[in-house]
Amino acid sequence: MVLMYGLIVLGSIVRTTGSGLSCPDWPLCEGRWIPRLELHVLLEWGHRLLALLVSLMLFATVFWSVTRREVRARVGGLLALAVVLLFAQVALGALTVWRLLSPAVVSSHLAVGLLLFTTLLTIGLVTAAEAEPQDSAPLESPPAGLLPLFALTTLLIYCQAVMGGVVSSSQAGLACPDWPMCRGEWFPALAGPVALQMAHRWLAYALTGLLVISVVRARASRDPVIARTASLLLALVVGQMALGVLNILLGLRVWLSALHLANAAGMLALSLAATYRLAAAPAARRAVLAEAAL
């Protein structure tokens, strides 16, 4: 999971440095297994090597899990999904080169990569919950409506991250060179790159509003982890907006773009973990009460 997170961030660096076609063929690089020592080539080749390492780690995890019946029964479906997503991700990576960085393919590559990342995280959450003692689970059921709020937050963060990839791959990052207005207008004509940029901004505003509501509702939860997570997510989304604004004002700096995506993936992981905790709380509470009764 950690390697997959690094792969996503490195992919952003490859994209923003214009290194995506430094190796114009696949799986070789300029017809060689060992590429020449040039920065852009090494970035693209490093991205491929890290993807290979993620693949090997996933297959090792699958092999370890299928040899243990209890683990296979618990996360076998998720592992199968992860393998399917991995093959799709590899195919999209190859198509990214063959289709000369087609925006649709590049965006799909990010979308599937984030799905693989969240699948690996879910596997980790499930197995961690199995390993923890039951008395560490929250005894109180979450407030009504909090689980749908966090689930919707997770979905919006994912959509916003993918939308950011669409904006970047479509060269729409500077379609609006100012903020909060766009080319001096509050409501510009929505066409082409401007429409993509404004959709990305409006989705960010919607996500911020949703997180404000989540923070207020989370305060009613007796689980301090959920309350802290909601506040942290709100702080991270404000920081994410600040990074986005700086990215525009400073002209799409590589390190800012990478940090922007890294923060988005971190928010996605945090929101998914909170959603899983809320979803598992009733079952965990029943297990604790049953054990106490016994």
N, C-alpha and C positions, 0 to 999 in steps of 0.2 A: 504494500500500500504506500509506504514511504517512497519507494523507488518510482512508483507510478506518479506520485505527486511531483517528484523531481523531473520526470519525463515531460509532464504537462508544462511546467515552467520553462524547461529547456526548449520545448517546442515553440514557446512564445519568443524566446531569444532568437531561435533560428528564423522565425518568420519576420521579426522586426529588423533583423540585421540583413535581410535579403539573402540569406544563405540557403534557402529552400532548394534551389537548383544548382548549388555548388557541386553536387554529385548528380549529373544529368541522367544517370542510369540507375537501375535497381535490380538486384541487391548489391551489385558492384558499384564502385565509385570511380568514374572515368576508366572503366574497364579493369580496375585493379582492386584486390582485396585490401591492400594497405595503401591508403591515399597519400597524396603529397601533403607536405606540412605547410598549409596555408590556413589562416584563421577561419574563413568562411567554410572551407572544406572540412576542417576539423570540427566545427560546430555541427554541421550536418551529419558527419560520420559519428561524432559522439552521441548525437540523438539516436542514431540507428543502433549503436552499441548498447546504449541504456535500454532501448526497447527490447533488444535481444536478452539482456539481463532480466528485465521484467518477465519476459516470456519463460525463461528458464526457471525463475523463482516460482511462477505460477504453476508450471508443470510439476515442479518438485512438491509444491503444496498439495496439488491434486493427487499425486502418487502417494504421498504420506497419508492423505485423508481416506482414500479408497481402501487402504489396507486396514483401516480401523472402522468397524461396523457402526459404532455409536457416533463417530464423527461424520461418517458418510451419510447416515440417516438424518443428521441435523443440518448439514450444510452442503449436501451433495447437489441439490438443485442450484444453489447459488454458485457453486464451483463450476457446474456445467454452463451456467449463464456467463460466468467470467471467461471461460474458454471460448465460447461463441463470440463474445465481444472482442476478445484478443485477436481472433482470426479476422474479424471485420476491421479492426484497427490496423492490422498489418496490411490488409488489402487496400484500405484507404490511404495508408502511407505510401504504398507503391503507386496508386493512382495519382496522388499528389504530385509525384515526379513525372509520371507519364502524361498527365493532363496539364502540365506546365503551370502548376499552382492555381488551378481553377478555384474561384472563390467558393463554389458549392462543395467541392471535394475537401478543401481546406477546413471549411466550417464543419462539415460532417466528421472530419478527422478529430476535431476538438470535441464535438458533441459525444462521439462514441468514447473518446478517451475519458471524459468526465463520467460517463456511465460506468466504464470499467473501474475507475477510481472509487465511485460510490459503492459499487458491488463488492470490491475488495474490503472497503471499510465496513460494510454490513456484515461480511463474513467475520471480520475481526470483532465487531460488536456482539454478534451471536455467540461466538466461541468464548469471548471474555465473560459474557453473562453466565454461560454454563460453568465457567471455572470459579466464579465468585461465590462466596457463601451466601445463602439465601437471606440471612439476617441483615445483609448490607443493602437490600432492596428497600425502596421507599414504601412505607406502610400505608400512606394516604393516597387515595385516588386523585388524579389531577382534576383541576376545575373543569367544568363542562365547557367544551368549545376550544380548549387550549391545544389539544392534539390536532384538530383541523387547521388551526392557525399556524402551527409549526410545520405541518405538512405542506400547506400552501406557501409558506416562507421558503421551504426547501425547494419546491418546484420553481418559484420565482427566481431564486438565486441561480438555479441551473439555467433557466431560460435567459437570464441576464448575462451569464457567463458566455453562453453560446451566441447571444446577440452581439456581445463584445467581439467575439471571433469573426462574426459576419462583417461587422464594421471594419475591423482590421484588414481582413482578407479582401474586402471590396474597396479598399483605399478610401474609406469614408471617415477616417479618424480626424481629419482636419476639414471636413465639409462645412463645419461651423467653427471658425477660428476664434470665436469669442464665447464668453459664458457670463451670465445665464442666458443671454439672448443668442440668437443665431444670425450672424451677418447684420447685426443691428436691429433685428426684428424679434418680437416675442413669439409670433406665430408665422414662421416662414412658409413658403410654398413647399408642400411635402412631395418632393419628387427626387428620384435617384439617391445619391449619397446623403443628401440633406435629410430625406425621410428616414434612412437607416440611423443616422446620428441622433435625430430627435426621438425616434422610437427607443433608442438605447437610454437616452436621458429620462424620458417619461417613465420607463420601466423602473429606473433607479429611484425616482420620486415615489412611485407606488410601493416599491419595496421598503423604502424608509418609513412611509406611513404605516404599512403593515407591521413593521417591527416596533413602532411606537405603541400600537395596540397590543402587540404581544407582550411587551414589557409591562404594561399596565395589568394585563390579565395574569401574567406570570407571578406578579406580586401576591396574588391570592393563593398561589401554590405553596403547600407546606414542604415541598422539595426544594431546598436551597440551591441545588445544582441547576434546576430549570430557571429559577429566578436570575441567577448569575449569568447563565448562558444567554438569556434574552437580552440582558443589559450589554453583555460583551458583543453580541451580534449587532446591536444598534450602534455601538461605538465603532465596530469594524465597517459597517456600511457607510457611516459618516466619513471615516477615513478613506474608504473606497471612492466615494464621491470626490474627496479632496485630491486623491491620486489622479482621478479622471480629469479634473479641471487643470491640474498641473501638467498633465500629459498634453492637453490642448495648448495651454499658454506657452509651454516650453518646446512645443513642436515634436511630439512623439519621441521622447528619449527612450532608448532601449531599456535601460534599467527601470524606468518608471513603468513601461509597458509590462515588463516581466513581473514587477512587484504588484501591479494591478491584477494580473491573472493569478498570481500566487495568493493574494489576499482573497480573491473570489473563490478559489478552490478551498482555501481554509475556511471561509464562511460556509461553503456548501457542506464540508465535513462536519463542522460544528452544529449546523442546523439539522443535518441528518442524524447525528448522534443524539441530539435532544429529542427529535421526533421518535427515534427508536426507544429512548428511555420512557417517554410518555406512553407509547404504544404497549410497551412491556410491563408498565407499572401495575395494571390490574391483575395480570397473570402472576407477577412476582408477589403481589400482596396476597393472592389466594394461596400460593405455595407456602408463604411464611405462616399464614393462619393455620393451614393444614398441618404443617410441621409442629406448630405450637400445640395444636389440639392433640396430636399423637403423643 
